[in-house]
Amino acid sequence: MARRNRNNILAGDEVLVPGTIVLLDPRHVLSRHAKNNSDIVLVPTPSDDPEDPLNWAPLRKTLALSCMLLYVFAVGVETAVLTSILVPFSIFSTISIPDLINGNGYSYLLAGWGLLFWQPFALQYGKRLTYLATFAGVTAINIWMAYCRSNTPWIIVNVLSGFFAATVEALPENTIVDLYFTHERGSLLALYALALIGGSTVGGVIAGFICDALGPEWVFFIPTIFGGGVWIFMLFFMEETNYNREATGMVQNVVDSELVQDTLVASTLPTSKKEHVEQAVTPTVVGSVEYKPKTFFQKLSLVSNQKRGNFWFIAWNQVRFATWPVVLFSGFMYGLNLVWTVVFGFTSSTILSAPPYNFSASMVGLTGLAALVGIFASVLTSGKLNDIIMLRLVKRNDGVYEPEMRLWLFSIAVLLIPASIILWGVGAAHGIPWMGLMTASALLAFANTLSVPLSVNYVIDSYRDMAGAALTVVIIIRNTMYFAISYGISPWIEGMGMQNAYILCAFIALITTASFLIMVKWGKEIRQKSAVKYWALRKESIDRGVVH
């Protein structure tokens, strides 16, 4: 075998498959391990800088995470109040229900495509500034919505709302990557899903009561007041998490490439071979940096210290990922989750407001509690279950982690999503008791909350250092699918009838959700084919100082 030198086994080069990493190291061949489990390797490798977000104290990390989750929840509430008051707001604003739904579709379309601007902006100028600026935009525009009385301003306000709300779709995942290691992300992405889906659900629940008590316009005013309070909290407590880890004086492992495969399965090496590997893995100090802790006011700075002049480079990187199969798959699976939520959400008001249910606006909103039950049940079980299953599969794989290992949890969604769609659509067509529809809503919410972290985590784990750019494509695909279904759902149901349309949806859901098996089987091979492109792109980004 030819002998080649290579840097840091965890950083990799073109000979390594992107996303394939050593996660368990029971013989401690590698140097950086988790404190609560000394067999788990810390990925990514943290620097020695105490201001590196990976090195922050638990309380400081929790505060940063809490600010992000509050942001996601508040934006979700502000942008989702319409779903349960379509009928009364249509009467109040004189805008037809189809036009209201179409306008909301434009909002989601821009919430995807707007990331082409906001992701480079956040990586170039700072996530803290981006969070605060976009949240202020969403909150201000939410007030404008209450005064729309025709279709043209309704479309304009939804386009602007979607543009400013775009960051809620991808920036929070990047914040989690900034703060936490690979083995910790399953549960934390489940919390993100809780905030994202829970905020949208709570928005629908409270909107009905606000509408009945104060009038349709206050449906937009009350969440805006709440959002203003969250914005002030973020202003004083949300820190910047951008960090250029490659530029610091960190310790890296220099390893002879002939031993790469042996090191990847170090836990199975005989003693003599292990000693050989230990001699080959030696710490090398790169540079010498004096670290100074930030003051309180430095932590609240609105401008990050990232290198300037890379905005268009970062923006173009996002476009490059548009043809990568792993990214396309993640976007497709994420989009499916939103599509089925739309199929429920935009028919709930019309179904439950009509006979035999005859629900008021407040009661339609209250039915969102069923979805909240499913969301909380999923977060309490799926996040930990995801990490447990992943770690067990890693142990069986000699300590080597493959991103496809998390995908097995889609098996639950394969069963629950089609079942919930049939129960909702066929049940509504036959006028079953409302508890049956609530059961369907809870099951779908459980499955979607479980699926969102799987879709996001797959692309993050596969292309960790370029996750921001890859996630932009994922969200564009997801929200474009939403835009298409928001236009098509009403004529689709009218043309086929409630029962037939939902039966077809169930079969589509079954086939498409089961497509995760394709990536379980061939995902690693697909990632391997992208290795040369990925490592070259990563190196170019490091040279420009935009990988962190």
Secondary structure, 3 states (H helix, E strand, C coil): CCCCEEECCCCCCCCCCCCCEECECCCCCCCCECCCCCCEECCCCCCCCCCCHHHCCHHHHHHHHHHHHHHHHHHHHHHCCCCCCHHHHHHHHCCCHHHHHHHHHHHHHHHHHCHHHHHHHHHHHCHHHHHHHHHHHHHHHHHHHCCCCCHHHHHHHHHHHHHHHHHHHCHHHHHHHHHCCHHHHHHHHHHHHHHHHHHHHHHHHHHHHHHHHHCCCHHHHHHHHHHHHHHHHHHHHCCCCCCCHHHCCCEEEEEEHHHHHHHHCHHHCCHHHHHHHHHHCEEEECCCCCCCCCCHHHHCCCCCCCCCCCHHHHHHHHHHHHHCHHHHHHHHHHHHHHHHHHHHHHHHHHHHHCCCCCCCHHHHHHCHHHHHHHHHHHHHHHHHHHHHHHHHHHHHCCCEECHHHHHHHHHHHHHHHHHHHHHHHHHHHCCCCHHHHHHHHHHHHHHHHHHHHHHHHHHHHHCHHHHHHHHHHHHHHHHHHHHHHHHHHHHHHHHHCHHHHHHHHHHHHHHHHCCHHHHHHHHHHHHHHCHHHHHHHHHHHHHHCCCC
